[in-house]
Amino acid sequence: MPGYQRFATPRAYVDTISTHIALGTYTTSNITIKDDAGSTVVLEEGNKEDLFDMKPHNYVVIPKETQQFYIELNTGFGTDLLQGQNFIAFLGHNLHSANAVFKIEVSDSSDFSSGNTTINAALASHTINAAADSSADYFDPATNGWTLIAYPKQTGVGNRYLRITVTDDDSVNDNFSVDIAIGAICYGEYIDWPHAMDINLTTAYDYDGTTLHNAVGGSTYASSTHYGAPVWHSTQPWSLTNTDNENYHYAGRRGRMRHSMNFSHMADTNLFAQNQADYYDFYLGLNSDGSAEDNLHSQFYNKVIGQHNPFMWTMDKTSTNEADYGIYRLADNSFEAKQIGSRVWNVNMDLIESW
């Protein structure tokens, strides 16, 4: 639990859903929210696509009387080779206040009748606010705010459909304690940097959005379009609390965080795909022998489409401190690496907080 802005080896959580929506391969028809009877849930606030816009302050509200319900995504993946997903995150939720628990399943069967894989606490390799519930395979967040579950890639299993089952912790037939709010669901693949950044990094807070004006008498006053990230449904951004403190907007951090980092002596195998013209190598990150190949260009820069898509990012892949996480974009619209020796490169990267 590092905190204190202690940088180590970074990790980016790249949302697969955002990539496919941007490329036009997913539409709203890929997403359904249904109750136990198979009927479409009528949302009290928001639209189902708001769940996957990477904007946790733009939340949906499911009425507490809905009781058990399912959020389902048809990925359209027709082959298990596309099974690269190894994390899921729920941002801006009040599941603790609602007395709600949830289960995560993937399957090649649209009715989840067979061949399912359950992403449970035993499988998870890194979690935040995702304690195992007493009910088998369910997670029980101890606080409102957000939840992260990372797990090893599951190869050779069904993966076309994702189902998230949300139910009251006491009974599937009970109403939730309060209406359920969820700001964003991120589902995709994380990628770790091969090593920590150089020591000469820079962190800044940009207080943008403010214009200064001089009155006729010479007095100066300011007008601001924003003061920082908007509050989430029940918490400040990225905070964890077992109460509802969204009205304490004055207590939030102001400004927009920016990081400028250098990574020296990075091996070419960690930076580039072996064959950028090969679908399996470049997009799926698979070597010719079928083994996984993680490289920053194809598995990170290409999948966030440069500056187009935001992504979750942490300065320390092992951190369980919620303050070490955020949603960022690339601050530059190009990828650039400088070769400094045989098969060795230096890479600069600037990130800026996004909401």
C-alpha positions as CSV (number, residue, x, y, z in Angstrom):
1,M,0.0,0.0,0.0
2,P,2.6,2.6,-1.1
3,G,0.8,6.0,-1.4
4,Y,2.8,9.2,-1.2
5,Q,3.1,9.3,-5.0
6,R,5.8,6.6,-4.8
7,F,6.3,5.4,-8.3
8,A,7.3,1.8,-9.1
9,T,6.5,-0.3,-12.1
10,P,3.3,1.1,-13.8
11,R,0.3,-0.8,-15.0
12,A,-2.3,0.3,-17.5
13,Y,-5.8,-1.3,-17.5
14,V,-7.0,-1.0,-21.1
15,D,-10.8,-1.3,-21.5
16,T,-11.6,-3.6,-24.4
17,I,-15.2,-2.3,-24.6
18,S,-14.0,1.3,-25.3
19,T,-11.8,0.1,-28.1
20,H,-14.5,-1.8,-29.9
21,I,-17.1,1.0,-29.4
22,A,-14.6,3.4,-30.9
23,L,-14.0,1.1,-33.9
24,G,-17.7,0.5,-34.4
25,T,-17.6,-3.2,-33.7
26,Y,-19.9,-2.9,-30.6
27,T,-23.2,-1.2,-30.5
28,T,-25.8,-0.8,-27.7
29,S,-27.4,-4.1,-28.9
30,N,-24.3,-5.9,-27.4
31,I,-25.4,-4.7,-23.9
32,T,-28.4,-5.9,-22.0
33,I,-29.6,-5.4,-18.4
34,K,-32.3,-8.0,-17.4
35,D,-34.1,-9.2,-14.3
36,D,-34.7,-12.8,-13.2
37,A,-37.7,-13.0,-15.5
38,G,-35.7,-12.1,-18.5
39,S,-37.3,-8.7,-18.8
40,T,-35.3,-5.6,-19.6
41,V,-34.6,-3.5,-16.5
42,V,-36.0,0.0,-16.7
43,L,-33.3,2.3,-15.4
44,E,-34.3,5.1,-13.0
45,E,-31.5,7.3,-14.3
46,G,-29.1,7.0,-17.2
47,N,-28.8,4.7,-20.2
48,K,-27.2,1.3,-20.5
49,E,-24.4,2.7,-22.7
50,D,-23.5,5.0,-19.8
51,L,-22.1,1.9,-18.1
52,F,-19.3,1.7,-20.6
53,D,-18.3,5.3,-21.3
54,M,-15.3,5.4,-18.9
55,K,-17.0,8.4,-17.1
56,P,-17.8,7.2,-13.6
57,H,-19.6,10.5,-12.7
58,N,-22.1,9.6,-15.5
59,Y,-23.9,6.8,-13.7
60,V,-26.9,4.7,-14.1
61,V,-29.4,3.9,-11.3
62,I,-31.3,0.6,-11.0
63,P,-34.4,0.7,-8.8
64,K,-33.9,-1.3,-5.5
65,E,-37.2,-3.2,-6.2
66,T,-35.6,-4.8,-9.2
67,Q,-34.0,-7.4,-6.9
68,Q,-31.5,-9.7,-8.6
69,F,-30.5,-8.6,-12.1
70,Y,-27.9,-9.3,-14.8
71,I,-25.6,-7.0,-16.8
72,E,-24.6,-8.9,-20.0
73,L,-22.2,-8.1,-22.8
74,N,-21.9,-10.0,-26.1
75,T,-18.3,-9.5,-27.0
76,G,-18.8,-11.1,-30.4
77,F,-15.6,-13.0,-30.0
78,G,-15.8,-16.1,-32.2
79,T,-12.6,-17.7,-31.1
80,D,-10.9,-18.4,-27.7
81,L,-7.7,-16.8,-29.1
82,L,-9.4,-13.5,-28.4
83,Q,-9.6,-14.3,-24.7
84,G,-7.1,-11.6,-23.5
85,Q,-9.3,-10.1,-20.7
86,N,-7.8,-10.3,-17.3
87,F,-9.4,-7.6,-15.2
88,I,-12.8,-6.0,-14.5
89,A,-13.5,-2.8,-12.5
90,F,-16.6,-1.2,-11.3
91,L,-16.2,2.6,-10.8
92,G,-18.5,4.9,-8.9
93,H,-20.8,2.3,-7.3
94,N,-22.8,2.2,-4.0
95,L,-22.9,-1.6,-3.7
96,H,-22.0,-1.5,0.0
97,S,-24.9,0.9,0.9
98,A,-27.2,-1.3,-1.3
99,N,-26.2,-4.5,0.6
100,A,-25.4,-5.9,-2.9
101,V,-23.0,-8.6,-3.9
102,F,-22.0,-9.7,-7.4
103,K,-20.8,-12.6,-9.5
104,I,-18.8,-12.5,-12.7
105,E,-19.0,-15.2,-15.4
106,V,-17.8,-15.7,-19.0
107,S,-19.2,-18.2,-21.4
108,D,-19.7,-19.1,-25.0
109,S,-23.3,-19.9,-24.3
110,S,-25.7,-16.9,-24.4
111,D,-27.9,-18.5,-21.7
112,F,-24.9,-19.4,-19.6
113,S,-26.2,-22.9,-19.4
114,S,-22.8,-24.7,-19.8
115,G,-19.1,-24.2,-20.1
116,N,-19.0,-21.1,-17.8
117,T,-15.9,-19.8,-16.1
118,T,-16.5,-17.9,-12.9
119,I,-14.1,-15.1,-12.0
120,N,-14.0,-15.6,-8.2
121,A,-11.8,-14.6,-5.2
122,A,-9.8,-17.8,-5.5
123,L,-8.9,-17.0,-9.1
124,A,-8.1,-13.2,-8.5
125,S,-4.5,-12.2,-8.3
126,H,-5.0,-8.5,-7.3
127,T,-8.0,-6.8,-5.9
128,I,-9.2,-3.6,-4.3
129,N,-12.5,-3.5,-2.4
130,A,-13.5,-7.0,-3.6
131,A,-13.7,-9.3,-0.5
132,A,-15.1,-12.8,-1.0
133,D,-18.7,-13.1,0.1
134,S,-20.0,-16.0,2.2
135,S,-22.0,-17.1,-0.9
136,A,-19.9,-19.1,-3.3
137,D,-18.2,-17.1,-6.1
138,Y,-19.7,-13.8,-5.1
139,F,-17.8,-10.6,-4.2
140,D,-18.9,-8.3,-1.4
141,P,-17.5,-4.7,-1.6
142,A,-16.8,-3.5,1.9
143,T,-17.2,0.2,0.9
144,N,-18.8,2.4,-1.7
145,G,-16.6,3.9,-4.4
146,W,-14.9,1.4,-6.8
147,T,-13.8,-2.2,-7.1
148,L,-11.0,-3.8,-9.1
149,I,-10.4,-7.5,-9.8
150,A,-7.4,-8.7,-11.8
151,Y,-6.9,-12.3,-12.6
152,P,-4.7,-14.6,-14.9
153,K,-5.8,-14.8,-18.5
154,Q,-8.1,-17.8,-19.0
155,T,-7.1,-19.4,-22.3
156,G,-9.0,-22.2,-24.1
157,V,-12.3,-21.4,-22.3
158,G,-15.6,-19.9,-23.4
159,N,-15.4,-16.1,-23.6
160,R,-18.0,-14.6,-25.9
161,Y,-20.5,-13.5,-23.2
162,L,-19.8,-11.6,-20.0
163,R,-22.5,-11.8,-17.3
164,I,-22.4,-9.8,-14.0
165,T,-25.1,-11.0,-11.6
166,V,-26.0,-8.5,-8.9
167,T,-28.1,-9.6,-5.9
168,D,-29.0,-8.7,-2.4
169,D,-26.6,-10.2,0.1
170,D,-29.5,-11.7,2.1
171,S,-31.6,-13.2,-0.6
172,V,-32.2,-13.1,-4.4
173,N,-35.8,-12.3,-3.6
174,D,-35.1,-9.3,-1.4
175,N,-35.1,-5.6,-2.5
176,F,-31.8,-3.9,-2.2
177,S,-31.4,-1.5,0.7
178,V,-31.2,1.5,-1.7
179,D,-31.3,2.1,-5.4
180,I,-28.1,0.8,-7.0
181,A,-25.8,3.2,-8.8
182,I,-22.9,2.2,-11.1
183,G,-20.8,4.8,-12.8
184,A,-18.7,2.7,-15.2
185,I,-17.7,-0.9,-15.9
186,C,-14.2,-1.5,-17.4
187,Y,-13.4,-4.9,-18.8
188,G,-10.3,-5.7,-20.6
189,E,-6.6,-6.5,-20.4
190,Y,-3.9,-4.9,-18.3
191,I,-0.3,-4.5,-19.4
192,D,2.7,-4.0,-17.1
193,W,5.6,-1.9,-18.1
194,P,8.8,-4.1,-18.2
195,H,10.5,-2.0,-15.5
196,A,10.1,1.1,-13.4
197,M,10.6,4.5,-14.9
198,D,13.8,6.6,-14.6
199,I,14.2,8.6,-11.4
200,N,13.9,12.0,-13.1
201,L,10.1,11.9,-13.5
202,T,7.8,14.9,-13.2
203,T,4.4,15.1,-11.6
204,A,2.3,18.3,-11.9
205,Y,-1.2,19.5,-11.1
206,D,-2.7,21.6,-13.8
207,Y,-5.4,24.0,-12.6
208,D,-6.8,24.5,-16.0
209,G,-10.2,25.9,-17.0
210,T,-9.6,29.2,-15.3
211,T,-9.5,32.6,-17.1
212,L,-8.4,35.8,-15.3
213,H,-10.2,39.1,-16.0
214,N,-9.3,42.6,-15.1
215,A,-12.1,45.0,-14.2
216,V,-12.2,48.7,-15.2
217,G,-10.8,49.6,-11.8
218,G,-7.9,47.2,-12.1
219,S,-9.3,44.5,-9.8
220,T,-8.7,40.9,-10.9
221,Y,-11.3,38.2,-10.8
222,A,-11.5,34.7,-12.2
223,S,-14.0,32.5,-14.0
224,S,-13.6,28.7,-14.1
225,T,-15.3,26.1,-16.2
226,H,-14.4,23.4,-13.6
227,Y,-12.4,22.9,-10.4
228,G,-11.3,19.3,-10.9
229,A,-12.9,15.9,-11.5
230,P,-16.6,15.7,-10.9
231,V,-17.9,13.7,-7.8
232,W,-19.1,10.2,-8.3
233,H,-22.4,8.9,-7.1
234,S,-21.5,8.2,-3.5
235,T,-17.9,9.3,-3.1
236,Q,-15.2,11.5,-4.3
237,P,-13.3,10.1,-7.3
238,W,-11.3,7.0,-6.4
239,S,-12.1,7.2,-2.7
240,L,-13.5,4.3,-0.7
241,T,-16.1,4.9,2.1
242,N,-18.8,3.0,3.8
243,T,-21.0,6.1,3.9
244,D,-22.5,8.4,1.2
245,N,-20.3,11.6,0.9
246,E,-21.0,12.7,-2.6
247,N,-22.3,16.0,-1.2
248,Y,-18.9,16.8,0.3
249,H,-17.7,18.1,-3.1
250,Y,-15.7,20.8,-1.3
251,A,-13.4,18.1,0.2
252,G,-12.2,16.8,-3.2
253,R,-8.8,17.2,-4.8
254,R,-8.6,20.1,-7.2
255,G,-6.6,20.2,-10.4
256,R,-5.7,17.7,-13.1
257,M,-2.7,15.4,-12.5
258,R,0.0,15.1,-15.1
259,H,3.0,12.7,-15.2
260,S,6.0,12.9,-17.4
261,M,8.2,9.8,-17.4
262,N,11.2,8.4,-19.1
263,F,12.0,4.7,-19.6
264,S,15.6,3.9,-20.5
265,H,17.1,0.8,-21.9
266,M,13.9,-0.9,-22.9
267,A,14.3,-4.1,-24.9
268,D,12.8,-4.1,-28.4
269,T,10.8,-7.2,-27.5
270,N,9.1,-5.2,-24.7
271,L,8.3,-2.3,-27.1
272,F,7.3,-3.7,-30.5
273,A,5.5,-6.7,-31.8
274,Q,7.6,-9.1,-33.8
275,N,5.4,-8.8,-36.9
276,Q,3.1,-5.8,-37.1
277,A,1.5,-7.2,-40.2
278,D,0.4,-10.4,-38.5
279,Y,-3.0,-10.3,-36.8
280,Y,-2.2,-12.8,-34.1
281,D,1.1,-11.3,-33.2
282,F,0.1,-7.6,-33.4
283,Y,-3.4,-7.5,-32.1
284,L,-3.6,-10.7,-29.9
285,G,-0.1,-10.4,-28.6
286,L,0.8,-14.1,-29.5
287,N,4.1,-15.3,-30.6
288,S,4.4,-17.9,-33.4
289,D,4.4,-20.7,-30.8
290,G,1.2,-19.4,-29.3
291,S,2.8,-17.9,-26.2
292,A,1.8,-14.5,-24.9
293,E,3.8,-11.5,-26.0
294,D,3.2,-8.2,-24.2
295,N,4.6,-5.1,-25.8
296,L,3.8,-1.5,-25.2
297,H,3.1,-0.5,-28.8
298,S,0.5,-3.0,-29.9
299,Q,-0.9,-4.0,-26.6
300,F,-1.2,-0.5,-25.1
301,Y,-0.7,2.5,-27.5
302,N,-2.6,0.7,-30.4
303,K,-5.5,-0.5,-28.2
304,V,-6.2,2.9,-26.6
305,I,-5.9,4.4,-30.2
306,G,-3.4,7.1,-29.2
307,Q,-5.2,9.9,-27.4
308,H,-8.7,8.6,-28.4
309,N,-9.5,6.4,-25.4
310,P,-8.9,6.9,-21.7
311,F,-7.6,4.1,-19.6
312,M,-7.1,3.2,-16.0
313,W,-3.5,3.6,-14.8
314,T,-1.5,3.1,-11.7
315,M,2.0,4.2,-10.8
316,D,2.6,0.9,-9.0
317,K,1.1,-2.4,-10.2
318,T,1.2,-3.9,-6.7
319,S,-0.5,-1.0,-5.0
320,T,-3.7,-1.4,-3.0
321,N,-3.8,2.4,-2.2
322,E,-6.8,3.8,-4.0
323,A,-5.0,7.1,-4.5
324,D,-2.5,5.5,-6.7
325,Y,-5.1,4.9,-9.5
326,G,-6.8,7.2,-12.0
327,I,-8.2,7.5,-15.4
328,Y,-5.7,9.1,-17.9
329,R,-5.1,9.8,-21.5
330,L,-1.9,10.1,-23.4
331,A,-0.9,13.8,-23.4
332,D,0.9,13.4,-26.8
333,N,-0.7,12.3,-30.0
334,S,2.2,10.2,-31.2
335,F,4.3,7.2,-30.1
336,E,8.0,7.8,-30.3
337,A,11.0,5.7,-29.2
338,K,14.7,6.5,-29.6
339,Q,17.2,3.7,-30.3
340,I,20.3,4.1,-28.1
341,G,22.0,0.7,-28.8
342,S,21.6,-2.7,-30.3
343,R,17.9,-3.7,-29.6
344,V,17.6,-1.1,-26.8
345,W,15.4,1.9,-26.8
346,N,14.5,4.9,-24.7
347,V,10.8,5.9,-24.5
348,N,9.2,9.0,-23.1
349,M,5.6,9.1,-21.9
350,D,3.3,11.9,-20.7
351,L,-0.1,11.1,-19.2
352,I,-2.8,13.6,-18.2
353,E,-5.8,12.9,-15.9
354,S,-9.1,12.6,-17.8
355,W,-12.7,12.6,-16.7
